[in-house]
Amino acid sequence: MRTGTGHRRWPTAAAGGALAAGAVAVYRQLVDGGLTLDTGIGRRTAPLGPLTVDIDAPRDLVFDVIAAPYLGNAGAAGDHIEVLERGTDLVVAAHRTPTGGRVAVTIEAVSFDRPTRVGFRLLRGPVPHVVETFDLDALDEDRTRLRYDGELGTDFWQVGAAWGRLVSRVWVRTVQSSLDDVRERAERRAAAHRRRMSPQ
């Protein structure tokens, strides 16, 4: 009897192992952006941000820093951004973000309304719905307030919402890093411009 019971356990263990392997494969596909589950069933949304950063640089210059990787200077973002399609005020771009030892890839439509707004809409990624805006307000001639707002949506009620919370934590950290990078690059360019324009 003990031998027979052991034989019956093998198919169960094998099935469990296959399910676990399948779950890991789906998880990796979701993280990497290779699989997007967009059914609209049980859709729930949650805010991303807001995040705000004040920058000692003119608004036009800050806008140019944000737009450069998409509208001209691909080297401005290294290998993190790849423009797939480009129009005059709309591009489709792939974004690569290292996370958890892997590289997450999202495909997003990016729109430009100079000099006040840059918008993002997720086309493919770890969740079915993300919309984001970067709004630029001129505090004075040489200072800009950059505000980020977004919305993240998931399907399948509570299960999707739990996944969305995991994604949003990484997403917001990535956005905050991007804001800090924009501030650093814009302030560096503004300082260089002021030095060139100052009387000798």
N, C-alpha and C positions, 0 to 999 in steps of 0.2 A: 504493500500500500504506500509506503513512503516513497518508493521509486516512482510509482505512478503519479503521485502528487507532484513530485519534482518535475516530471515531464510536462505536466499541465501548466506549471508555472513559467516554463520557457516562452511559450507564445505570448503570455501576458507581459512578461518582462520585455520581450522584443517589441511588442506594440507600444509599451510605455516609452521605451527608448526612441522609437521612431517618432512618436508624438513630441517628445522633448526636443529631438533634433529638428523637427519641423517648426516648432515654436521658436527655436533659436534662429533658424533660417529666416522666418517671417520678421522677427525682431530686427535682424541685421538689415534686411531689405527696407524696413520702415526707417531705420536710423540713416541708412545710406541714401535714402531718397529714391530707391529703385522701385518701391511699391507704395502707392497712395490709395488708401481705401476711402473712396468718395461715393457714398451711397445716399447721403442726406437723411438716413434713418437715425432718429434719436440725436439730431444735431444739437450741440450745445456750444456756446461761444463764451469766451472770457477775454478780458482786456489784457493787452500787453503794454506795459508802461502805465502812466506817462513817465518819460525820462526827459530831463532838461539840462542843458549845459550852456553857459555863457562863454562867448569866445571873443577875445580881443582882436577882432579882424572885421573888415567891412562885409556886409551881407553878400554882395556880388562875389567876393573872393571865396567866402565859405561855400556858396552854391557851386562855384567852379571846382572846388576841392571834392565835393560830394559827387559831382557829375563827371569828373575827368575820366574815371575808369570805364564809363559807359559811352561817353560821347566823343572820345578822342584818344586820351592817353591811357592805353591799356596797361602800361607799366606802372601806373599809379597804385595799382592794387596787387602787384606781383602776380602770382598764379592763383589767387583766391577767387578772381572773377574772370569769367570767359563770356564775352558777348557773342550770342548765337545769331541774333538778328538785330539790325540797327535801322531806325528811322530818324527823323529830325527831332522828335520829342518823345519817342517811345522806343525802348529796346527790350529784347528778351535776353536774359543773362543767366548763366549758371554760377552759383556761389558755392564754394567749397570751404567747409568749416571743420577743422580737426575737433573731434569730440570722443572721449572714452576710448582712445587708441584707434579710432576709425576716422574716416573722412565723410562727413555728411554732405550730400549734394542736393541743393534745391534749385529749381528753375523758377524764375520770377520775371514778370513783366514790370518794367520800371518806367514811370512817366515823369516828365519834367515840365514844371510851370515856373520859368525863370522870373524873378529870383526868389520866389516865396515858398515853393513846395517841390518835394520829390516824393513820389508815391510808389509803393510796391504792392504787387498782388501775386500771391503764390500760385504757380501753375502745376508744380510737382514737388512733393516733399514728404516729410514724415506725418503730416496732418493734411486733411483735405481743404482747409480754409485758413488763409492768413492775409489780411490787408494791413498796410502800414503807411504812415505818412511822416515825413520829416518837414516840419514847418519852420521857416526862418523869419524872425522878426528883427528889424533894425532897431537896436536900443539907441544908437546915435550913429554918426558917420563911420566910426571905427569899432563899433561893438555890435555883436549879433547874439540873439538868443535862439538856440536850436532846440526844438521840442520834438520828441518822438512820441507817437501814439500808434497803437495797433490793436488788432482783434484776432484771436486764434479760435478756430472752430474744429470740433471733433464729432464723429458719429458714434452711435451705439451707447447713448446715455451715460451711466456712471462709469462703465469700463473705459469708454473713450475719453471722458473727462479726466480720469486718473492718468491716462497716457498724456493727455494735453498738459496736465500740470508738470509732468516730467519734461516734456518738450519745451514748455514756456520758460522754465528755469534756465535751460541752456540758451534758449533764444534770446532772452533778455540780457544775459551775461554777454552774449556775442554782440548785441546791439550796443550795450554800454561800452564795450571795448572799441567798437567802431566810432562811437561819438567821441571818445577820448582821443582816438587817432585823428579824426577830423579836426578837433580843436588844436592838437599839437601841430599838424601840418599847416593849418590855416594861420595860426599865430606865428609860426616860423616864416611863412611867406610874407605876412604883413610886416613883421619886424624887418625883414630884408628890404622890403619896399620902402619903409620909412628911412632906413639907413641910406638908401640910394637917393632919396629925395631931400634929405637934410643938407643944409649948407655946410660946406667944408670950412 
